[in-house]
Amino acid sequence: MRVLRISLTYPTLKKNGIGLHAFHLSQDPNIETLIITKKQYGKPLKSIKQVRVHRIKLNSVGFKQSKSLLLNLFPVLNFIISQLKFFLFGLKSAIKFNPQIVQCHSPHGFLYALFFKLILNKKTVLSFHGSDLQRLKNHPFILKIILKLFDLILVVDTNMLTILNSISKNLNTFHAPGGVEYDFFNYDSDNFTGNQFLAVGNVRWQKDYQTMVDGFKIFNKKNQNKFVLKIIGDYAQNEVFVKNNQTKQITFSGNRKKTEIRDEMNNSIALVLTSISEGLPKVILEGMSCGLPIITTNVGSCGILVDNSKKGIIISKIESPNELSNSLQEFLKTKNSYNKNYIRESVKQYSWITLRKNLYQRYDELLKE
């Protein structure tokens, strides 16, 4: 089988937490894979010999937090030009590779799907991970057109099916959640020691770090400032926020290597998420694989992963920082009741090896349809 993967992100030695679906799903020696991706900072992670990575240099401009077309005119034009460049600069390699299946890991690859489906009659697959679908659901006409280009739709969160089915009936869908390197992310002690809460994720609006920071300050003040909150993730686009909120008890560490993230998880007593939009967060899988209790908002698949009080605390809705403060206080009372092995075993089904096997079985079925 030959699979063409279109993914704007792909892990590098410097940024190894991005594009993990494209990377891990291609690590099958029985499958020939070409990955077309945006050139990121640093060398791509080493892969098996059956995988070739074609990187294209693109310049991106962030959109303004405004509905004004004038303010976003340049970012819109830049986006259109980047999409065309991403398609045209990779098309020759894609045609030469002659794939049987074209998988777009986000709607950004729709031009490849348009070409290979309509011109070369290839099977096309689209993945939805979270934010893309949240944006597109406000533009149902555009979303409906995109969906018609694909033979199979993959979702990381089954809740997404409600949105998709409201747009287009009789879609061919498959649940393909994110995975975890189960053997790598593990715990080194059965006990919860220390005073550190941990958050992992780039500093952007979806994570709602302002609520996290404010809620933690309220909680910590009630506990004589005995605890610390460490936030790991890129903050290049939000340096002012970091400068205004960094204290002795709240630190922003920027990007960190995978080994460092695992070590910080083993140095923490709980993983905290205050996201307002998610699919299936890989950081929850990694944290639970390390035996960490999770304190999270009930978005995406978070409530499916943390489905009982033995795994953590689900915050139904955060209307103010006080809800997070109360949940942290509740966790403190029950901290010693959590069992690391129980939490770890609950995410064993999400190992990349298992997920990859399931997906390629579905690919086989698709080729026969």
N, C-alpha and C positions, 0 to 999 in steps of 0.2 A: 504494500500500500504506500502511496505517495501523498503526503499531506502538506499543503501550503498554509502556513499560519501568518496572518496579518495582525501584528500587535504593535501599537505605538510604543510600548515599554518592553524592556528586556533587561534582566539583571546584569549588572557589571560588578567588577571587583570593588568599585567605589560605592555603588548603590545596589546592594544585593537584595533589597526587599521589594523591588518592583518587577512587574512582568513575570511573576512566578508561574502563572498558568501556562503561558507559552513555553517556558523553560521545562517545567516538570512533566508536562503532558507529552513532550517530544522525546523524553528519555527512554525510548523503546527501541532496542537494536533491530527489531523486525520491521520498523517503519522508517522510510526515507522522508526526511522533513526539510523544508526550506522555510525559514522564518524571515519575513521582511519587517523591519522595525526602524524606529527613529534612533539615530545615533545619540547615545547618552555619554555622560562623562565617565571615562575609564574603559578598560578592556572588558568585553563580554565574558561572563562566567564560562569556564571550560565545560564543554558538552561532549556527548558521545560522537563518534566519527560519522554516524548516519545523519547528523544535523548540520546544516549549513545556515549561517546567519548573514543576511544582507542588510547592512545598516545605511540609512539615508539621513543626511544632515538636514535638519529643518529648524527654522527660527520661529519661535512662538511668542505671541504677545497676549498677556492676560486680559480678560474682559473686565470692564468697569462694573461696579455694583450699582448699575443704573439701567433703567428701561429706555433711556435716551439713545436713539439710533445714531445721533451725531457723535456722542461720546464714544460709542462702540464701533464707529465706522471703520477706523483703521484696524482694530482687532478682527472685525468681520472679514475685511478684504484679505488680511494676512492669513486667516483661517482658510479661506477659499483657495488662495494661492498655494498654501502648504498642502492641502488635500490633493490638489492637482499634481504638485511636485512629488508627493509621496507615492502617488499612483504611477506617474509616467517614468520616474526614475527606477521603479522596481519591476515594471511590467515585462521588460525583456527577459530578466532572470526568471520571472514567474512562468512565462510562456515556455521557455526552454526547459524548465523543470517538469512541465506537463503533469500537474497534480491530478489526482482522482477526486480529492476533497479539498475545498478551500474553506478554511475556518477563519472568520474575522473575530478577533477577541474583543472588539467593540464596534459600534456602528461606524467608526472612523474608516473602516476598510470597505465601505459600501461600494466604492468605485471598482474594486477588484471583484466583488461579488457580481456587480452589474455586467462586467466584461466576461467573466468565466461562465456565468449562468446563461446569459443571452447569446453570446457569441460562440462559446466552446461547449456549452451544454454540460458543464461540470456540476457536481453536487456542492451546495454551499451551506455553511453553518455559521450561525451568529451567536455570540455569547453576550449575556447581560450580567453585569457585576453589581450594579447598584445605582450610582449617580447618573449614568447615562440614561437609564430608563426613567428616573425621576424627572430629568429635564425634558425628555421627549414626550412624556405623557401629557404635557401641556400643549403639545403640537400634534394632535392625533392624526391629522391628514399626512404629515411628513412621516410619522411613525408607521402608519399603515403602508405607505409606499415602500419603506425600508423592509418591512416584514415580508412583503411579496417577493423580495429578491432571494429569500433563503428557504432551503428545503427542511432545515432543522434549526430550532431555537433552543439554546442552552441557557438555563437559569441557575444561579447559585442559591437562590432563595425561592422556595415554592410560593411565597406570597406574591411574587412577581406575576404569577400566572393570572391572578385576578385582573391586573392592569392589562396584560396582553390580550386576554380573552374579551375584554370590553372594547378593544380596538379592532380585533380581527378574529373571527370564529374559525374553528377547525385547524388551528395551528398544530404543527408537528413539534412537540416540545420534549425536553429531557432535562431532568434534574442533575446538574453537574456542579456540585459545590466546590469551593476551594479546598485545598488540602494542606497537610502539615507533614513536615519531615519528622515523623514520629520517633525514629530512633535517635535523631539528633537532639530534639527538644525533650529533655528529661530532667528529673530533679536529683539533687545530690544529698538531700537530707529529708527525713520524714517530718521534721519539726518546722513550725513557722516561727522564725526568730527575726529580730530586727524591728525597725520602725518605718520601713519604706513602703509607700504605695507607688505603683508604677502605671504609667500610661505610655502607649506606643502608637504613633501615627503622626503623619505630617500635620503641621499647624495650618489648618484651613477651616473654612466655615462649617463643613460637614461634621467636624469633631466637636464643635462647641466648647472649645477650651476655656472660654471666658466663664461659662457656668461652672466648669470643673475647678478652675482656680478660685473663684469666689466661694464655691461651696466648701472647698478644702480649707480655706482660711477660716470660715465659720466653725467648722469641725475642729480644726487644730487649736483655735482659741479656747474652745471648751475643754481641751485636753492639755493645757499648759504648753502648747507648741512642741509637743514631744515627737511629732511625726513629720516625715518629709514626703514630698511628692516629686518624683522624677519623671519628666516628660521627654521621651526619645522620639525624634522625627525632624525632618527638614523644616526650617522656619525662615528660609531665605525671602519668602514673599510676605512675611509678617514680623519683621525684626522689631518694629515699634511696639507691637503687642508683647513680645518677649521682654524687651527692655523695661516696659512698664509693669510687668508682673513677676519678674525674677526676684527671688528673695533667698534668704538662707534656707528656708524650708521648702521653697518651690524652685526647682532648677530645670532648665531646658538644655538638653545635651546634644541636639542636632542629630544628624545621621550617625548610626553606629553599625559596626559589623555584626553579622549574625551571631557569632560567638559571644560578643559583648552583650547583645540583647538577651541571649539565653542566661548568661551569668547574672544580669540584672534581675531577670525573673526569679532566679534562685536566691537572690538577695532581698526579695520583696515578700510582703505578706498578702498582697492582693493586686489584681489588675483592674484598672478603672477605665470605663468608657462612658462618655456623655454624648455620643453621636446623635445627630438628628436625622441622619441618612446613612444606611449601610446595606450591603448585600449579606454576605457571610464573611465577617472580618477574620482574616487569617491570624491576626494577633490574638484573638480569643482562642483559636485552635492551638496556637503555640503556647499560650499561657496555660491552658488546661492540660496540654501534653507535659508541661513542667509541674503539674499538680497544683496550679494556682487557683484559688477561688476568684470568681469574676463578679465585679459590681458594675452593672451596665444598664443603659436605657433599653427599652423594649422596642428596638427597631430591627428591620430585616430579619435575619435568622438568629439574632442574639437570644431571643426567648426560647428557641428550639434547642440551642446548645446548652443554655443554663435553664434547664427545664424543671429543676427542683432546688430546694433550699440547701441540699448537700453539695451543690456546685457553686453557689454564690447567691447574689441578690439581684433581682430584676426591679428596676425603677420604672413603674408603669408610665409615668409622665413627669418631666421636670418643668414646673412652671416658675420655679425660682431656685436659687442656689441652696435654699434650706432643705429641699428634697434630697439633694446629694449629701449634705451634711448629716441628715438623719439616717440615711442608708449607711454611711461610713460608721456612724455611731452604733447602728444595729450590728454591723459586721464585727465591730470590736468586742461586743458582748459574746459573740458565738465563734470567735476566731479559732479557738482550740478544738472545736467540734468537727472541723473539716478534715477529710482524709485524702491525702495527696494521691494515693494509688487509685482510689475510687474515681477521682476527677480525671486522672490520666486515662484510665481504661475507657472512659465514656467517649473519648474522641479517637479511639483506635481505628474505627471504621472510616475515618477521614484521611488515612495515610495516602500519599500520592500514588503508591503502587496499586492500591485497591481502586482508586478513582480512575487511574489511567486504564486499567484493565476493563472497567465497566464502560468507559467512553469508547474504546476501540471496538468493543462488541457492538455498540450502537452504530459506529461507523460502518461496520460490516453489513449490518441490517440495512442501513441507508443506501449502500451501493447496490443492494439487491432489489430495492424498491423501484 
